[in-house]
Amino acid sequence: MQATASTGKIVASALIPLVILGGMIAFLFWPGNDILNFGTPLPDVTVERIEFGERLITAHIRNTGPETVDIAQADVNDRIRPAAIEPSKTLERYGAARVVIPYDWNEGQPYEVGITTSDGTRFAGSVEAATMTPKPDAGQVSLLALLGTYVGIIPVLIGLLWLPFLKQLSQGKYMFFISLTAGLLLFLGIDAVVEANEISAQTVAGSVGGAVLIATVTVFSFLGLLYVSERLVERNNQQKATIAGASSVALMIAIGIGLHNLGEGLAIGGAMVAGEVALSTFLIVGFTLHNTTEGLAIVAPVARQKPKIAYLALLGFIAGAPAIAGAWIGGFVASPIASVVFLAVGAGAVFQVVYAIFKFAGGKEKLLSGPVVAGIAAGMILMYLTALLI
């Protein structure tokens, strides 16, 4: 009886604050209550994506304002055009629609699509260089797969070839390259957050809370992978599995880089659809140089071991192949919010890997040693210089 009474008190103590809070909110929204009836809610329509088809321009829009809106008209480069709005011109909050505009557009030209609501407020989205939106046929699937392979898998595998070089280094030089690996990844994480913020500022509505969304997803990604990493190491120690210590760190690095490359591939596919990236040989070379350093990051922790070639190839595939999946997603079902989320997941994953590398390398007591500081600085500078080629 005492246990039942105690449980009842615990439940009551948990529910009483919620009941009081619910009563306060109900009072605010009670019919006839004028406390919240001040000011005029402003509409907000976000143009999430613009596609180009055969004599058609299609704008994907979303109502991100607080009230229901009616779409009154559409224009292209400030000229009003007839348009079909599907499924309806009336959009509830967060409701989406396709605005299909018959238009004889020209390849490579800039276009701005404007959407005007019934109260006369105009919202717009733009594309710097129009290009035909790819359809998910065999040719486009193959093209994006090839692009993902060139910017993802091949550079990482090339970077793995530094293993024999790392094996011959003294302990001090080895610590330098381990720290250089951390610097490379730290730059990738920061770069992913910056890129996510840029996409958020340009295409994600303020009501979605882009910056807060990025921070939240990054933290959850970091904590989730940290939990998985610790459980992996714990299981390996208990079961004396072959993948332990340095190999576990290398695996987590590959997973973290893979999540980062997924976001990178998604951004590439989305930019290809929007006509914002010229897919040239110079661009491919830039990505290759930039991502080859990721292979160095994977192989550095196992330089004191004798990893099997098949295992190294598997790590390279784990790190690089997500770029292909990202390119497919970005090219065929691109979404600004999805791009932001994937980049934030990749950032959190990379930051977790940096933590794992420092823990593997000796912890905070070696963090301020000369080779470690020099390696971190060199890694970030190297990534910055290769990023300039993209």
C-alpha positions in Angstrom: 0.0 0.0 0.0 2.8 2.4 0.8 4.5 1.7 -2.5 1.2 2.4 -4.4 0.8 5.7 -2.4 4.4 6.7 -3.2 3.9 6.0 -6.9 0.7 8.1 -6.9 2.6 11.0 -5.3 5.3 10.8 -7.9 2.8 10.7 -10.8 0.8 13.6 -9.3 4.0 15.7 -8.8 4.9 15.1 -12.5 1.4 16.0 -13.8 0.5 19.0 -11.7 2.9 21.5 -13.5 1.6 20.1 -16.8 -2.0 20.7 -15.8 -1.3 24.2 -14.7 0.6 25.0 -18.0 -2.2 23.5 -20.0 -4.7 25.7 -18.2 -2.7 28.8 -19.0 -2.5 28.0 -22.7 -6.2 27.1 -22.9 -6.9 30.5 -21.3 -4.9 32.3 -23.9 -6.8 30.6 -26.8 -10.3 30.7 -25.1 -13.0 32.1 -27.4 -13.5 35.8 -26.8 -10.1 36.3 -25.1 -8.4 39.3 -26.8 -5.0 39.0 -25.1 -3.4 37.6 -28.3 -5.4 39.6 -30.8 -2.9 42.3 -31.6 -0.9 43.1 -34.7 -1.3 41.7 -38.2 0.2 38.3 -39.1 2.3 38.6 -42.2 2.3 36.0 -45.0 5.5 34.1 -45.9 5.8 31.9 -49.0 9.1 30.1 -49.7 10.1 29.1 -53.2 11.9 25.8 -52.4 12.9 24.7 -55.8 12.6 25.7 -59.5 12.6 23.1 -62.2 12.9 23.5 -66.0 11.1 21.2 -68.4 10.1 21.2 -72.0 8.8 24.8 -72.4 7.8 24.8 -68.7 9.0 26.3 -65.5 7.8 24.7 -62.3 8.2 26.3 -58.9 7.8 24.3 -55.8 6.5 26.6 -53.1 5.5 26.2 -49.4 3.4 28.4 -47.1 5.7 29.0 -44.2 3.7 31.9 -42.7 1.3 31.8 -39.7 -1.9 32.0 -41.7 -3.6 30.4 -44.7 -2.7 32.1 -48.0 -4.2 32.2 -51.5 -1.8 32.4 -54.5 -3.1 35.1 -56.9 -0.6 35.1 -59.7 2.9 34.2 -60.8 5.5 36.0 -62.9 8.8 35.2 -64.6 11.5 38.0 -64.5 8.8 40.5 -63.4 6.4 39.6 -66.2 3.0 38.1 -65.2 2.4 34.7 -66.7 -0.5 32.3 -66.8 0.1 29.5 -64.3 -1.5 26.3 -63.0 -1.3 25.8 -59.3 -1.4 22.2 -58.1 -3.1 20.9 -56.1 -4.7 24.1 -54.9 -4.0 27.9 -54.9 -5.1 27.9 -51.2 -2.2 26.8 -48.9 -2.6 26.0 -45.3 0.3 26.6 -43.0 3.3 24.5 -44.2 1.1 23.4 -47.2 3.0 22.9 -50.5 2.1 23.4 -54.1 3.5 23.3 -57.6 3.3 26.4 -59.8 3.5 25.3 -63.4 4.2 28.1 -65.8 4.3 27.6 -69.6 7.5 29.4 -70.7 10.0 29.3 -73.6 13.1 29.5 -71.5 16.7 29.6 -72.7 19.5 27.4 -71.5 22.1 29.1 -69.3 20.0 32.3 -68.7 19.1 33.6 -65.2 15.5 33.5 -64.2 13.5 34.8 -61.3 10.1 33.3 -60.5 7.7 35.5 -58.4 4.7 34.4 -56.5 2.1 36.9 -55.4 -0.5 36.2 -52.7 -4.0 37.6 -52.7 -3.0 40.5 -50.4 -0.5 41.7 -53.0 2.7 40.4 -51.3 5.3 39.0 -53.7 7.8 36.3 -52.9 10.5 35.2 -55.3 13.1 32.5 -56.0 15.9 32.6 -58.6 18.2 30.4 -60.7 21.5 31.8 -62.0 21.7 29.5 -65.0 18.7 27.6 -66.3 19.2 23.9 -67.3 16.9 21.1 -68.1 15.9 19.3 -64.9 17.2 15.7 -65.0 14.6 12.9 -64.9 15.3 9.6 -63.1 16.1 7.6 -66.2 19.0 5.2 -66.8 21.2 7.8 -68.3 20.8 10.4 -65.5 21.1 7.7 -62.8 24.4 6.5 -64.4 25.7 10.1 -64.8 25.1 10.9 -61.1 26.6 7.6 -60.0 29.7 8.3 -62.0 29.9 11.8 -60.6 29.5 10.4 -57.0 32.2 7.8 -57.7 34.7 10.5 -59.0 34.2 12.8 -56.0 33.6 10.2 -53.4 35.0 6.6 -53.8 38.0 7.2 -56.0 39.6 10.0 -54.0 39.2 8.2 -50.7 40.8 5.0 -52.2 43.7 7.1 -53.5 44.2 8.5 -50.0 44.5 5.0 -48.6 47.6 4.5 -50.6 49.5 6.6 -48.0 49.6 3.6 -45.6 53.1 2.4 -46.5 54.4 5.9 -46.0 52.8 6.3 -42.6 54.2 2.9 -41.4 57.8 4.2 -41.8 57.3 7.3 -39.6 58.8 7.8 -36.2 56.4 8.3 -33.2 56.7 12.1 -33.3 56.0 12.3 -37.0 53.2 9.7 -36.7 51.6 11.9 -34.0 51.9 14.8 -36.4 50.0 13.0 -39.1 47.4 11.7 -36.7 46.8 15.3 -35.7 46.8 16.4 -39.3 44.0 13.9 -39.8 42.1 15.6 -36.9 42.7 19.0 -38.6 41.3 17.7 -41.9 38.2 16.4 -40.3 37.7 19.5 -38.1 37.8 21.6 -41.3 35.2 19.3 -42.9 32.9 19.7 -39.9 33.1 23.5 -39.9 32.7 23.6 -43.6 29.5 21.4 -43.4 28.0 23.8 -40.8 28.8 26.9 -42.9 27.4 25.3 -46.0 24.2 24.2 -44.2 23.8 27.8 -42.9 24.2 29.2 -46.4 21.5 26.8 -47.8 19.3 27.6 -44.8 19.6 31.4 -45.3 18.9 31.2 -49.1 16.1 28.6 -49.3 14.8 27.5 -45.9 12.1 29.7 -44.3 12.8 31.4 -41.1 9.8 29.8 -39.4 11.5 26.4 -39.8 14.4 27.8 -37.6 17.3 26.8 -39.9 20.1 27.7 -37.6 18.5 26.0 -34.6 17.7 23.0 -36.7 21.4 22.7 -37.7 22.6 23.0 -34.2 20.1 20.4 -32.9 20.8 17.9 -35.6 24.6 18.3 -35.2 24.4 17.7 -31.5 22.2 14.7 -31.9 24.4 13.3 -34.6 27.5 13.8 -32.4 25.9 12.1 -29.4 24.4 9.3 -31.4 27.7 8.3 -33.0 29.6 8.8 -29.7 27.2 6.3 -28.1 27.7 3.8 -31.0 31.4 4.3 -30.9 31.7 3.6 -27.2 29.5 0.6 -27.5 31.6 -0.8 -30.4 34.8 -0.4 -28.4 33.2 -1.9 -25.3 31.9 -4.9 -27.3 35.3 -5.4 -28.9 37.1 -5.4 -25.6 34.6 -7.9 -24.1 34.6 -10.3 -27.1 38.2 -9.7 -28.1 37.1 -9.2 -31.7 39.6 -8.5 -34.4 38.4 -5.0 -34.9 39.6 -3.2 -31.8 41.4 0.0 -30.8 42.8 1.7 -33.8 40.6 -0.3 -36.2 37.5 0.9 -34.4 38.7 4.4 -34.7 39.3 3.9 -38.5 35.8 2.5 -38.9 34.2 5.4 -37.1 36.2 7.8 -39.2 35.0 6.1 -42.4 31.4 6.3 -41.1 31.7 9.9 -40.2 33.3 10.8 -43.5 30.6 8.8 -45.3 27.8 10.8 -43.6 29.6 14.0 -44.6 30.0 12.8 -48.2 26.3 12.0 -48.3 25.5 15.6 -47.6 28.1 16.7 -50.1 26.6 14.5 -52.8 23.2 15.8 -52.0 24.4 19.4 -52.4 26.1 18.4 -55.7 22.9 16.8 -57.1 20.8 19.7 -56.1 23.2 22.3 -57.6 23.2 20.3 -60.8 19.4 20.5 -61.0 19.4 24.2 -60.3 22.1 24.9 -62.9 24.4 26.5 -60.3 27.4 24.3 -60.9 29.3 23.8 -64.1 30.3 20.1 -64.2 33.8 20.5 -65.7 37.0 18.6 -65.6 38.5 21.4 -63.4 35.6 20.8 -60.9 36.2 17.1 -60.8 39.9 17.6 -60.2 39.2 20.0 -57.4 36.9 17.5 -55.6 39.4 14.7 -56.1 42.2 16.7 -54.5 39.9 17.8 -51.7 38.6 14.4 -50.8 41.8 12.4 -51.2 42.9 13.8 -47.8 39.9 11.9 -46.4 41.6 8.6 -47.3 44.6 9.8 -45.3 42.3 10.4 -42.3 41.0 6.8 -42.5 44.3 5.1 -42.8 46.3 7.1 -40.2 45.0 5.3 -37.1 45.9 1.8 -38.4 49.4 2.7 -39.7 50.9 0.8 -36.7 48.9 -2.3 -37.6 48.7 -4.7 -40.5 45.2 -4.2 -41.9 44.0 -6.4 -44.7 43.6 -4.9 -48.1 39.9 -6.0 -48.2 39.2 -4.2 -44.9 40.8 -1.0 -46.1 38.8 -1.2 -49.4 35.6 -1.7 -47.3 36.5 1.4 -45.2 37.0 3.4 -48.5 33.7 2.2 -49.8 31.9 3.2 -46.5 33.4 6.6 -46.7 33.0 7.3 -50.4 29.9 5.5 -51.6 27.4 7.8 -49.8 28.3 10.5 -52.2 26.6 8.5 -54.9 23.4 8.1 -52.9 23.5 11.8 -52.0 23.9 12.8 -55.7 20.8 10.7 -56.6 18.7 12.2 -53.8 19.9 15.7 -54.6 19.3 15.3 -58.3 15.9 13.7 -58.2 14.2 14.5 -54.9 16.1 17.6 -53.8 14.8 19.4 -50.7 16.5 22.4 -49.0 15.5 21.1 -45.6 16.9 17.6 -46.4 20.2 19.2 -47.6 20.5 21.1 -44.3 19.7 18.0 -42.2 22.2 15.8 -44.1 25.0 18.4 -43.8 24.3 18.8 -40.1 24.3 15.0 -39.6 27.7 14.9 -41.4 29.1 17.7 -39.3 28.1 16.0 -36.0 29.6 12.8 -37.3 32.9 14.4 -38.2 33.1 16.2 -34.8 32.6 12.9 -33.1 35.4 11.4 -35.1 37.7 14.2 -34.2 36.9 13.5 -30.5 37.7 9.8 -31.1 41.0 10.6 -32.7 42.2 12.7 -29.8 41.1 10.0 -27.4 43.0 7.4 -29.4 46.1 9.6 -29.7 46.5 10.1 -25.9 43.9 12.5 -24.6 44.2 16.0 -23.4 47.7 15.6 -21.9 49.1 15.4 -25.5 46.8 18.0 -27.0 49.2 20.9 -26.6 52.4 19.1 -27.8 54.2 20.6 -30.7 53.5 17.8 -33.3 49.8 17.8 -32.3 49.3 21.6 -32.7 51.3 21.7 -35.9 49.4 18.7 -37.3 46.0 20.3 -36.6 47.0 23.6 -38.2 48.5 21.9 -41.2 45.4 19.8 -41.7 43.1 22.7 -41.7 45.3 24.8 -44.0 45.6 21.8 -46.4 41.8 21.4 -46.6 41.4 25.2 -47.1 43.8 25.3 -50.0 42.2 22.3 -51.7 38.8 23.8 -51.1 39.8 26.8 -53.1 40.0 24.6 -56.2 36.3 23.7 -56.0 
